[in-house]
Amino acid sequence: MNAQQPESWISAQPQGLEPDDSEFPPTVDTTVAHSARRYDYWLGGKDNFAADRESGDAIAAAFPTVRTAVIENRRFVRRAVAFLAESAGVRQFLDIGTGIPTSPNVHEIAQAIAPASRVAYVDNDPIVLAHARALLTSSPEGVTAYIDADLRDPGKILTHPRLLDTLDFSRPVALMLAAVLHFIPDEADPYAIVARLVGALPQGSYLVLSHATNDFLTPEEVAEIVAGKYGPFFARSETEFARFIEGFELVPPGIVSVAQWRAAAEPQPRPTAADAYTYCAVARVS
C-alpha cells in the first residue's frame, strides 16, 4: 500500500457531502477551519466541512506529505497500544487530546487483545464531545469513559471523578499524548504539564508521545509556521522532543519517526522521516 493512500479502517468522505451539523453544540462554528476536523479530513474521515477541507488543502499544497504524516501517526498509535497491551501487560490507558474518533480507537485496539482494558479519553473540544458517544462502546469486561477537560489543566484531569472511577492509579497506566503537544505554546510550559501528569502515574506506567517537528523543513517553511500562517502550531526539534522523556526508560527503538517505530509489519517501503516529520517514543516512566 502506498503511504499516501487511505487505510482500510478509514472511511472516505464522499465528495460534496456535508455531515449533519444539527447534533453539534452551538459553539461549533462549521464555517471556520478546525484542527480536529482538518485532521479528520486528512485521514479520509467524514466529520469535516468545506472550511476544514479548504484549509487542509492549502496546508497540503505547502506541505505535500501532511496526509502521510497524520496517517503514520495513527499507525504509530495503533502499534504502541498493541505493544503495551500485548507485550507490556498494560490494562489501563489515559488518552489526552483524543480528537474525533477514528477506528480503531485506543479501546478497540487494547480490548481486542485484553478485553478487560480500561480507557479514559480526554478532550476539551465541543466537536469531539459531540462524537464522544462513539468512544463509549466498551467490551463487556472493560470500561471506556470520556472526560471533558483541557490538557493545559492537568490538575482538573487527574482529579476528575470520572477518571478516578475509570482508572485505578495503584496499577500501571499508559499516558498517551499523541499529536497534541505541538498545539501547546512554550509559554504554557508543556514540559511542566507532562511532568505533572507523569508524576501521578504509578510504578510500571508508560508514556506514549508523538510530536510534529520542524527539523526537516526549510527556514522559510519554519518562518511561516512560527508566524501562525496555518494557525497555532508549535513544532519542536528532536532535542526539544527528548526533553519530555528525560530520565525515562525508552522502549526500543527509542526516539524515531512515527513511520519507523516497530513498523516492520507495515506496508513497505516506509515513508522517510522527512515525509512524516513527526517524532515519537514510548517510555517506561517508573
N, C-alpha and C positions, 0 to 999 in steps of 0.2 A: 504494500500500500504506500502510495506517495504521501509524505508528511503533510502535504497541502490539502489532501482530500479529507472529508468528514469521516469520523469514526462510525461504525455501525450502531453505537449506542448514543449517537447524537441525532436528533430529529431535525431534518432540514426545514427551513422556513419557506413555505410556498411564496413565490414572487407575487407582490401586490396584495398579500393577505395580512390585514392588521389583526392582532389579538384583541379580544374584547376587553376594553378597559373599564367596563361598568363595575367590576368587582374590586377595583383598586381604591384605596383611600383617596380623599380629595386632595391630599398633599402631594400626590403623584402627578407631576406635570409631564404628560407624554409628548409635549411639543419641544422639550429641551432634552438634549442628549444626556444619558445617564451611564455611568461607568459599568454598573451591573448589567444593564440591558445591552450595552455595547459589547461586553464580554460574551453575553448570551448570543448575540448576532454572529460574532466571530466563530463561536462554537457550532454555528448552524442551528441554533435554537429558534423557538417561535415566539418568545416573550420579549419582543422588541418592536420599536415603532420607527417611522420614517426618519425622525431626528437622530435616532441611535444608528441607523444604517448609514445615513449621510455622514455622520461623524466618524463611524467606523471605516467607511470607505476612504475618507480624507486621510485618516491616520495610516491606513493600509497603503495609500498612494505614497506617503512619505517613508513608511517602514514596511516594505512588501512582505516581510516574513512574520508580521504580527500574529497572523492566524496560526502559523506554525508554533509560535511561542505559547499561545493560550492552549492549544491542543496538547502540546508537550507538557505543559504544567498540569493539565488534568490527568494525563497518563502517569506523571510522577506521583500525584496524589493517590491514584489507584494502586500503584506499586508499593508505595510507602505504607498505606493502610494494610494491604495484604501481607507485607513483611511483618508488620507489628502484630497483626492478629495471628498469623501462622507460625512465625519463627520466634518472635519475642514474647508471645503469650499475653499480649495486652488485650484487655477486655473492656476498657473504658476510653472514650475519645471526646475531647473538647475541641470542637471546630469553630474557631472565631473568624468572622469575615466570610460566612458561608456563601453568600451570593445566591443568585437564582438557581434553584435545583437543576442539576444536570446529571442524569443517570449514567453510570451507577453512582449514587451518593455514598458518603462515608459509611452510613449504617448498612447500606445494601452490600457493600464490599466486606465489611467486618462480620456482619451476621451470616453471610454466605459461608464464612469459614468457621465462625464461632457464634451460633445463634443467640447466646446469652449476652452478647456485647451490648454495652450501654453507650449511647451517643447523645451529647448535648451540642446543639448548633446555636451559635450566637451571631446576630447581625442587628444593626440598628436602622436598616433601610426599609421604608414602607413598602417598596416594591417586593422585597424579599418576604416581609411579613405577610403580604397578600398571598404569597405562594407557600407559606410555612406549612400548611396542611399537607402538602406533598411530601414533607420531610417526616411526618409523624406516623408513618406506616411501618412500625417496628415488627420484627418477628415476635411470636407469642412469648418466647423465652427472654427476649431482650427488652430494652427501653429506649425510646427516642423522644427528645424534647427540644423545643425551640425557645430561645431566650432573646427578648428584645433588649439589647444593650450595646454599648459602644466600646470598641477596643481601647479607646483613649481613657476609659474609666474602668480599669481592671478591678478596683475595689468593688464596684457595683456588680461586676460579673461574678467575682469569687464569693460574694455573699448573697447572691440571688437565691431565693428559696427554691425555685425550680431546678437550679443547678445542683443544689445540695440534696434535693430529692432524687436526682437522676444519677449523680456520680458519688462514689464513696472515696473520699480523699485519704482514706487509710490504705488504699490499694493503688497500684500504678495507673497513671493516666497518660494518654498521648495528647499533648497540646499541639494543635495544628494551626499554623499561621501561614496559609498558602496564598501567595499573591495578594497580600493585604497590607503588609508593612510599607510597601512603596507608595501608599496613599497617606502616610503619616509623615509630616514635615519634621525636620530636625528640632525645631523649636518646641514641638510636642514631646520630645525626648522618647523616641521609640525604644531605645535601649533600656530605659527605666521601666517602660511598660512591660517589655518582655521579662525583665528581671523580676518584676512584681508577680507576674503570672507564674513564672518558673519557680519562684520562691514558695509558692503554695502547693507545689506538686510533691507527692510522697516519694520515698525511695523506690527506684526501679522505673520511674517515669521516663517519657521520651518527649523530645521537641522535634516537630516537623516544620521546616521552613522552606519557602521559596520566595524569591525577590528579584524583580527586574533590575538589570544592570545597564550602565552606560559605557561599560568597558569596551564594547565593540562598535561604538558609534563615533561618527566624526565630530570634531569640535563644533561644527555648525549645527549638527543634529542635537547635540547636548545643549547648546545655547537655546534652541527652540523649546526644548523640554523645560529647561530651567525657567525660561520666560513665561511658561504657562500656556503656550500656544495650543496644547492639547488638553488643557485642564490641569488640576492639581495632581502632580505626579513627581515622585522623588526617587528616581533610580539611583542605585548605590553601587560602588565598586566592590570587587571581591574582598578587599581589605575591610571595607565598611560592613559588608555582609558577615564576615568572620567574627566581628565584634559581638554579634548577637549570640554566638555559641562558644565564646571563650571559656575555657575551663571545663567544658563538657567532653564526654567520650563520644567521638564521632563514629557512627556506623560506616564501615567501608561502603563505597569508595571515598567518603568524606565530602568535601565541598566540590561539586561538579555542576555542569549544566543539567537542567531538568531533562534534557534529551538523553543524558548519559547515565543517570543514576539507575543501576541494576536493570539495564534496558536490553539485555541480550536477547530476550524473547520478543521484543518489539519489532515492527517492520524495519527491514534494513534496506539501504544504508540509513543510519541515524542522521538527523539534522545536525549541523555544526553548532557549536556553542554560540557563534555569531548569529546564526539564524534564529536560535531560541532565546538568546540574550536574557536568560533567567537562571540565576544560581539557585541551588537547593542543597539541603543537608538534612540528615536525620541524626539526632544525637541523644545519647542517654544522659540524663541531667542529674542523676543522683544514684 
